[in-house]
Amino acid sequence: MNTLKRVVIFGATSAIAEQVSRQLVSQGASLFCVGRNNNKLTAIVDDLKVRAGTNQKIEGFCCDLVNIKQHQAIIERAQDVLGDIDAVLIAHGTLPTQQDCENSVDLTLKEIETNALSIISLLTLLANYFEPKQKGVISVISSVAGDRGRQSNYVYGASKGMVSLFLQGLRNRLAQKGVDVVTIKPGFVDTPMTASFNKSGLLWSKPDKIAQGIVSAMVKGKNEVYLPGFWWGIMFMIKHIPESIFKKMSL
């Protein structure tokens, strides 16, 4: 079981990350929250400070995480503020429309840079931070979309698939070092990022429920978790449809 007392959250202004932050603060954690939207980040940090106890540190840091040159300085700043880092959650990203990506090479590459390359940069630095300490938790929000390329979102899915595969290798590397690497694969979540989606089906979840699963997975040091858990069965079936059949389907 891991102790989550000093946690860094990248992408702290996302709906899921905000709920994770609230749950961690309620459990006594100090947080270093990194986000791109300064107004939203300030509002979230102020709210967390109200919820926190007198011995808990809550600080925000505004930046665009696509600028990978800042990553090392951010990690060092987080360590200075918290004194040490027990765990991190990487939750930043964007959700492009597939059609827009198909019409623009620049947008496609930008989305891959945001959803994959910037995360891989952070993971490389964080792995080197935690490995000599031989403890800690590195958790990342990937997606069920990364399990198999589908015509409806294969640019987004490809970037998430890249992250999931990178995490597999990182987990294998750090397994004997006492560092847990947690891959989080949510399904459909009702957030501002999915505001344009039809949410009438039974597969949609609220951010607070997903956040509960994330905190639990971090504490337990899970390897890979589907949230909610029924997505494991759904994706198992989708991954095992023969390609000759799958390519004729509209998913």
C-alpha positions in Angstrom: 0.0 0.0 0.0 1.3 3.4 -1.0 1.1 6.6 1.1 -0.1 9.5 -0.9 1.0 12.5 1.3 2.9 14.6 -1.2 1.4 14.5 -4.7 2.0 16.3 -8.0 -0.9 16.6 -10.4 -0.2 17.5 -14.0 -3.2 18.8 -15.8 -4.9 19.7 -12.5 -7.6 21.7 -14.2 -9.2 18.7 -15.9 -12.5 17.6 -14.4 -11.2 14.2 -13.3 -7.9 15.6 -11.8 -9.9 18.2 -9.9 -12.0 15.4 -8.3 -8.8 13.4 -7.5 -7.3 16.5 -5.9 -10.3 16.9 -3.6 -10.2 13.3 -2.5 -6.5 13.4 -1.8 -6.8 16.6 0.2 -9.6 15.1 2.2 -7.2 12.3 3.1 -4.5 14.7 4.3 -2.3 15.1 1.2 -0.3 18.1 0.2 -0.6 19.0 -3.5 1.4 20.7 -6.2 -1.1 21.4 -9.0 0.1 22.1 -12.5 -2.4 23.5 -15.1 -2.5 25.7 -18.2 -5.6 27.9 -17.5 -4.4 30.3 -14.8 -7.9 31.5 -13.8 -9.3 28.0 -13.5 -6.1 26.7 -11.7 -6.3 29.6 -9.2 -9.9 28.8 -8.5 -9.2 25.1 -7.9 -6.2 25.8 -5.7 -8.2 28.3 -3.6 -10.9 25.7 -3.2 -8.4 23.1 -2.2 -6.8 25.4 0.4 -10.2 25.8 2.1 -10.6 22.1 2.2 -7.0 21.4 3.5 -5.8 21.3 7.1 -3.2 23.7 8.5 -0.4 21.3 7.9 -1.2 20.6 4.3 0.6 22.6 1.5 -1.4 23.4 -1.6 0.3 25.3 -4.5 -0.5 25.9 -8.1 1.9 26.3 -11.0 0.6 27.6 -14.4 2.3 26.5 -17.6 1.7 24.7 -20.9 3.0 21.2 -20.5 3.6 20.9 -24.3 6.7 23.1 -23.6 8.8 20.2 -22.5 11.8 22.4 -21.7 10.0 23.4 -18.5 9.4 19.9 -17.3 12.6 19.5 -15.2 12.2 22.9 -13.6 8.5 22.0 -12.7 9.6 18.8 -11.0 12.3 20.6 -9.1 9.9 23.3 -8.0 7.4 20.7 -6.8 10.0 19.0 -4.7 11.0 22.3 -3.2 7.4 23.1 -2.2 6.4 19.6 -1.0 9.8 18.6 0.5 9.6 15.3 -1.3 7.3 13.7 -3.8 5.4 10.4 -3.0 3.3 10.2 -6.2 2.3 11.9 -9.4 -0.8 11.9 -11.6 -0.5 12.9 -15.2 -3.9 14.0 -16.4 -3.4 16.6 -19.1 -4.6 16.2 -22.6 -7.0 17.2 -25.4 -9.7 15.5 -27.3 -9.6 16.4 -31.0 -12.3 15.5 -33.5 -11.1 12.8 -35.9 -12.4 14.7 -38.9 -10.4 17.8 -38.0 -7.3 15.7 -37.7 -7.9 14.0 -41.0 -8.0 17.4 -42.6 -4.8 18.7 -41.1 -1.4 17.2 -40.7 -0.4 20.0 -38.4 -3.3 19.4 -36.1 -2.7 15.6 -36.1 0.9 16.1 -35.0 -0.1 18.8 -32.5 -2.5 16.4 -30.8 0.1 13.6 -30.7 2.6 16.1 -29.2 0.1 17.0 -26.5 -1.4 13.6 -25.7 1.7 11.5 -26.1 5.1 13.2 -26.5 4.7 15.7 -23.6 3.6 12.9 -21.3 6.6 10.7 -22.4 8.9 13.6 -21.6 7.5 13.9 -18.1 7.6 10.1 -17.6 11.3 10.0 -18.5 12.2 12.6 -16.0 9.9 11.3 -13.3 11.3 7.7 -13.7 14.8 9.0 -13.2 13.6 10.9 -10.1 11.9 8.0 -8.4 14.2 5.1 -9.4 17.1 6.0 -7.1 14.6 6.6 -4.3 13.2 3.1 -4.9 9.7 4.1 -3.9 6.9 6.2 -5.3 3.9 6.1 -7.6 3.7 7.2 -11.2 0.2 7.2 -12.5 -1.1 8.4 -15.9 -4.6 8.8 -17.4 -4.5 7.0 -20.7 -7.8 5.7 -22.3 -9.6 2.7 -23.5 -9.3 4.4 -26.9 -5.7 3.3 -27.0 -6.5 -0.4 -26.9 -7.4 -0.6 -30.6 -7.4 1.8 -33.5 -10.9 2.7 -34.6 -12.1 5.0 -37.5 -13.9 7.3 -35.1 -10.9 8.4 -33.1 -7.7 6.8 -34.3 -5.5 9.9 -33.9 -6.5 10.3 -30.3 -6.4 6.5 -29.8 -2.9 6.3 -31.4 -1.5 8.9 -28.9 -3.1 7.1 -26.0 -1.8 3.7 -27.3 1.7 5.1 -27.4 1.4 6.3 -23.8 0.0 2.9 -22.6 2.8 1.0 -24.4 5.5 3.3 -23.0 4.0 2.8 -19.5 4.2 -1.0 -20.0 7.9 -0.7 -20.6 8.4 1.7 -17.8 6.6 -0.5 -15.4 8.8 -3.4 -16.4 11.9 -1.3 -15.9 10.8 0.0 -12.4 9.2 -3.2 -11.1 12.3 -4.2 -9.1 12.9 -0.7 -7.9 9.9 -0.3 -5.7 8.2 2.2 -8.0 4.6 1.6 -9.0 3.6 2.6 -12.6 -0.2 2.8 -12.9 -1.9 3.0 -16.3 -5.5 4.3 -15.9 -7.9 3.6 -18.7 -11.3 5.4 -18.3 -14.1 4.8 -20.7 -16.8 7.5 -21.4 -16.6 10.2 -18.8 -19.0 13.2 -18.5 -16.6 16.1 -18.6 -16.4 19.5 -20.4 -14.1 17.8 -22.9 -16.9 15.5 -23.9 -19.6 18.2 -23.8 -20.6 17.7 -27.5 -21.1 13.9 -27.1 -24.5 12.2 -26.8 -24.5 11.0 -23.2 -27.8 9.1 -23.1 -26.2 5.6 -22.9 -25.5 3.5 -19.9 -21.7 3.6 -20.3 -21.1 7.1 -19.1 -19.5 7.8 -15.7 -19.1 11.0 -13.6 -15.6 12.4 -12.8 -15.9 11.8 -9.1 -16.5 8.1 -9.6 -13.5 7.8 -11.9 -11.5 9.8 -9.3 -12.3 7.3 -6.6 -10.9 4.5 -8.8 -7.8 6.4 -9.6 -7.0 7.1 -5.9 -7.6 3.5 -5.0 -5.3 2.3 -7.9 -2.6 4.7 -6.8 -2.7 3.5 -3.2 -2.7 -0.1 -4.1 -0.1 0.3 -6.8 -2.2 -1.3 -9.5 -0.6 -2.0 -12.9 -3.4 -1.2 -15.2 -7.0 -0.3 -14.4 -10.1 0.1 -16.5 -12.6 2.6 -15.0 -15.3 1.6 -14.5 -14.2 -2.0 -14.3 -16.7 -3.3 -16.9 -14.6 -1.6 -19.6 -12.1 -4.4 -19.3 -14.6 -6.8 -20.7 -15.8 -4.5 -23.4 -12.2 -3.8 -24.6 -11.3 -7.5 -24.3 -14.0 -8.3 -26.9 -13.1 -5.3 -29.1 -9.4 -6.2 -29.1 -10.1 -9.8 -30.1 -12.4 -9.2 -33.1 -10.5 -10.5 -36.1 -9.2 -7.7 -38.3 -11.0 -9.1 -41.4 -14.3 -8.4 -39.6 -13.2 -5.4 -37.6 -12.3 -3.3 -40.6 -15.9 -3.6 -41.9 -17.3 -2.3 -38.6 -18.2 1.3 -37.8 -16.8 1.9 -34.3 
